[in-house]
Amino acid sequence: MSSEEQLVETHVMEYESRLKHIDELIEHTEKKGNLNPGHAAELSELKQDREKLVDNLDEIRRKSAEEWAKEGGPMVIWDLVAERLEKLVEHLE
């Protein structure tokens, strides 16, 4: 396995880990229940963002290491979604 392939594999594993964290935050927020309309709208938007991240991850898996390396990764988007979810959870607690 080339170093580029290893890099892509490492990033895919990192994205999967972050997706799991996002899923845990969503689940935690949903268990809180009784969200006000603003929080419910934020959670709905974040769930849509999560689906985009899943699509993005699937696309990364299909790309060759060389294609992926040229484009870079969407880590910033992942971080922003997780950060927004963490803030929502903090606000609800």
N, C-alpha and C positions, 0 to 999 in steps of 0.2 A: 504494500500500500504506500502510495507516495505521500509526501508531507502535505500536499494540498488536499488529498483525500482525507487524511487524518484530521486536518483543520476543519474541513466541512463536517466530518463525523462528530468532532468535538462540539462544533456549533449546533448541530442538530440535537445532540444530547442536552446541551445547555438550553436550547429553545424548548425542548420537551419538559425539562425541569421547570422552566419558567411558566410554561403552560399549566403544569400541575399546580404551581403556586397560585396562578390566576384562578384556576378551577376551585381551589380550596377557599380562596377569598370570596368568590361568588357564592359558593355553598354556605359559607359562614354568614354572609350578608342576607341570603335568602332565609336562613334559619331564624334570623332576628325577627322577621315578619313585621307587619304594621309599618311599612315604610311610608313616609309622607310622599306626596306626588313628585316632589323634586328629586328625592332619593330614588324613587322607583324609576323615574325617567333616566337618571344617571346610570342606574344598574342596567336598564334595558340597552342603553347606548354602549355600555361597556361589554355586554354580552355580544352585541353586534361586532364590536372591535375584536373580541375574542375569536369569533368565527373567521374574521379576516386573517387573524394570526394563524389559525389552523390551515387556512388555504395557502398562506404564505409558506408555512412549514412544509406542506405537501409539495409545493413548487420547488422549494430548496432540495427536497429529497430527490426530485426528478432531474435536477440539473447535474451536469458533470462538475467535477471539482474546479475545472478551469473556468467554466461559465460562472460559477458561484463566486470564485475568487475575484473575477473582473468586476462584478456588481457590488460586492461587499454584502453585508448583512443588515437586516432591519432591526438590530438590537435596540435602537433608540425607541422604536415604536413599542416594543415589548416592555421596555422599562416604563414608558409613559402610562400604558394601560395598567400595569401592576401598581404604579405609584398612585394613580387615581383610585383604584380599588382599595388600596391601603388607607388612603385618606377617608374614603367613604366608610370603611369599617371603623376607623378611629372615631369619626363623627357620630356613628351610631352607638358607640359604647360609652 
